[in-house]
Amino acid sequence: MQEMTASSRLVEVRELTYAYPGNTPVLQSISFEVKKAEMLGIIGPNGAGKSTLCKSLNGLVPHFYGGSIAGSVTVADMETMRHSVAELSLKVGLVFQDPTNQFSGVSTRVDEEVAFGMSMMGYSRDEMQPRIEGALRVVGLEGLEERSPYELSGGQQQRLAIATVLAVRPEIIVMDEPTAQLDPVGKTEVLQTMRELNRQGYTIIVAEHEIEALATFADRIIVLDNGQVIEQGDTRDVLTKVKKLKELGVDPPSVTELSYILSDELAISREKFPIALEEATGLFSQILRAGTK
């Protein structure tokens, strides 16, 4: 993997250790970097510290939650301990697992919900309108401006939550398991939105249980367990370590696990394990053709 230069780093976490008030550390000596326009996936079993790590990237940890912290988190050249959550929100947008937790609770229209955060930051209406239109266009909610946020489907609500973040135009978008509460259609909607945002140059950091989805578009993956980084690296290198992932309680992509199970019988090396369905189709077609000769 190519080493990042100082100018390419957009996120830099160094020896981050954090404990909520009165508790033992939930993050321990976490270190990683993310470069501009990269998509980083964060995976791990429940309770691994994924949500807390996401909240540390926009300053909610520790500014809002309190507790004790050591190490450093720098995003877009801003050290989170030296800047307020409001200041950091201009650079880092956080999308919660439950989109309704992100809604203002007072807006009765989709466009008003997108405008709410900007109005709290002092934007004028003239500044807000093109941002509202642009954000809704990117997430595919054009035409629903007058709809109540609570009348939307789950996938639409999550896309609206993303739009509220996009309107502020941050450089980094952090998503905390954004598909966890969605049906298959909603998951597809949100994952397609993430892909499109990344194509447009946004830096995306996403904690996610949908390993198959991460396999297709994440550049790198971090594996957390008990608040520690167990593995990190290129997506393929991490996801093909099937035995280690299973020991941690993390399911690798189904096609990767199948290749691992059949690896001895079919002489498949780890380097050839597929991580996506298209790769698996090609590999097993090749094996079948070879077996018929």
N, C-alpha and C positions, 0 to 999 in steps of 0.2 A: 504494500500500500504506500502510495506517495506521501511523504511527510508534508505536513502543512507548514506554510510560512506564516510569520506573524501577521502579514498583511491579509492573508486569506482566512484567518480565524475570525469567526463572528461570535462564537461562544467558547469560553474557556473556563472549565471547572477544575479547581485544584484542591485536592485533599479535603473535600467537603465532608464535614461531619455535623450532624444535626440531631437534636432531641427536642421533642415537644415538651412543654412545661411539666416537670415532675415525672418524666419518663426516661427510659434508657434510649440511647441513640437509635434512630430509625434509618439514618444514612451514616456510613462509616468510610471515611477516606476515599470518597468518590472523585475520580479524575477522568476527564475526557475533553475533547475539542470537537467543534462542529464548524465547518467552513461555509462560506456564503453559497446559497442555492443548493445545499446538500439536504438530503432527507435522512434523518436518523430515526431508527426504530428502537424503542425500549421495551423489552419483554422480561417476563419473570413471573413466578407464582404469586398468588394473592398474598398481600402483606410484605412483598419484597421491598417496597419503598418507592414504587414507580410514581404514584400520585404526589408524594412529598417532593420527589426530585423535580417533577414538572412545576410545582408551586415555588420551588427555589429559584427557578429561572426568570420569574417576573417579580420577585421580591416579596410575594405573599409569605413565604418562609424566608426570614423570620418576622418581617415587619408586622404582619397581621396576626400570625399565630403565636408570636413570642418564642420562648424556648431558648436553648443555647446552641451556638453555631461556631464552627471553626473552619479554617480554610477560606477559599474565595470562589466567587462566581462572577464572571465578567461577561456581559452581553453587549455587543455593539460598542465596545470601549467604555462601558459603564459598569463600575463595580456595584453589585446590587446592594451591598451594605451601606454604600455612600449615597444612594439615590432612593427617592420615595417610590412607592408602587405607581403613583400617578406619572412620575417621570419615566419610569421603566416601561409603562404601558404604551408609550409612544414608539418604543423599539420592539417590545415583545408582547404579543397578544396570546392570552391563554383561553382555550376552549375547554369547558368542563364536560365531564362525562354525561351529566344530566343537563340538557340545554336550558330547561326551565329555571335552573339555578342561576343562569346567566341573564335571564330576562329581568327587566326593571320592575315588573309587576304593576306598572301604572300605564303602560302604553297599550292602546287598543287596536293599533294598526301595525303591520309589518314595517312600513317605512318609518313610523315613529320609534319603533324599537331600535332600528339601526341608528336613528338620529340621537337617541337618548344619551349614549356615552359621550358623543361629541359635544352635545349641549352642556354636559357636566364639565367638559374641558374648556368651554368658552368659545367654541366655534360659532361663527355667524351662520345664519340660514343660507346665505349665498354660498358659503364655503361647503356647507353640509350637503346641499342638494346634489351636486355632481358626484360626491362621494357615495351618497345613498344609492344613486342610480347605478354607479359603477360596481359597488359591492354586490347589489342584488343581481346584476347581470352576470357577474363572475360565478355566483353560486346557483344560478338558474332559477331565481325566484321572481323574475320580471313578470308583471301582470298580477302579482299577489300583494301589491303595496297596501291595499285597503283591507286585506284579510286580517282577522285577529291572529296573533301569534299562537294562541291556544286552540285555534281551529285547524292548524296545520298538522300534517302527518309527522311521525317521529323523525323521519329522514329530513323533511322540510324544516322542522324545528332546529335540528342540528345544523343544517345549512344556514339557517337564519342566525344562529349563534356565531357561526364562522363569519357571516356578513357583518355583524356588529363589531367584530375584531378587525376585519379587512378595511372598514370605513376609516379607521384611524391610520391606516397604511403603515403598519409596523414592518420591520425587516424580517422578524422571526415570528412564526406561529407555532405555539406549543399546544398539542392536543392530548388530553388525558382520557384515553380509552373512548374515543368519540363514537364508536359503533357498538358499545357494550349493550345498550338497551334497545337496539333497533332490530327490525325484522330484515330478512334478506334484501328486500327492495331498498329499504332505508340505508342499509350498510353499503350497497352498491352506489347509491347516490352520493354518500359522504366520501367514500373512497375515490370515486371519480373526481370529486371536487378537490380532494387533496392532491391527486395526480396533476390536475390542471394548474393548481396554484404553484406546485413545484416546477412545472414546465415554464411558468411565467417568471420564475426566478426567486420565488419566496423560499426562505429556509424553513424547513418543516421538521419539527421534533414531535414524535407521536409515540405515546405509550399505548400498546395495542395487544389484544388477545388474538386478533385475526392474523395468525402467523402466515397463512397462505397469501394474504393481501400484502403484508410487508415483504414477502419474498419477491414479489413482482416489481416493487418500486422503491424500496429503501436502499440507499447506498451503503449504509453501515448499520450495525445492530449492536446494542449493549444488552447484556443479560445481567439482571439484578437478582440477588437472593439474600435475604436477611440484611438488606441495606448495603450490600457490597457488590462491586462489579466482579462478576465471575468470569465473564468473557466479553470481549469487544473486538470488532474487526469488520471486514467486508462481509456483506450479507451472506454470500455463499459459504464462506469459510465458517461462519458461526452456525448457520442452520444445518450444515452437513455433519456437525458433531452430535449425532443423534443420541448416542448413549449418554453423553453428559447432560444433554437437555432433558432426556427422560428421567434421569436421576434427580434433576432439580424440580420435576413435576411440570415441565414445559413440553408441550407436544410440538414436534417439528412439523413441517408440511407433510401431508399424508403420503405424497409420492416419494418424499425423501425417506420417510420411515419404511415404506415398502421396499425401497432399494436397499436399505440397511438390512432388513430381514432376509432379503434374497441375495445379499452380496456374496456370501460364500458359495452358494449353489451356482450363481451366474457369473462369478468372478468380476463383480463390479467394485472398483476401488472408490474410496470416499471422494476423490477428486472428480469422479464422474457421476456422483449422486445428483439427480435432478432436484431442483427446488420449486419448479413450476410444472403445471400439467403439460404444456407444450414440449418442454424438455423431456419429460417422462415418456411421452408418446414417441418421440424420436428415438430415445434410448432403447425402449422395449421393442420397437419395430425393428431396429437394427439387430437386437439379440435374436428375435424370432426369425428374421431372414437368415442370419448366420446359422441358426439351428436347423434350418430346413435344407441346407446345402449338403 
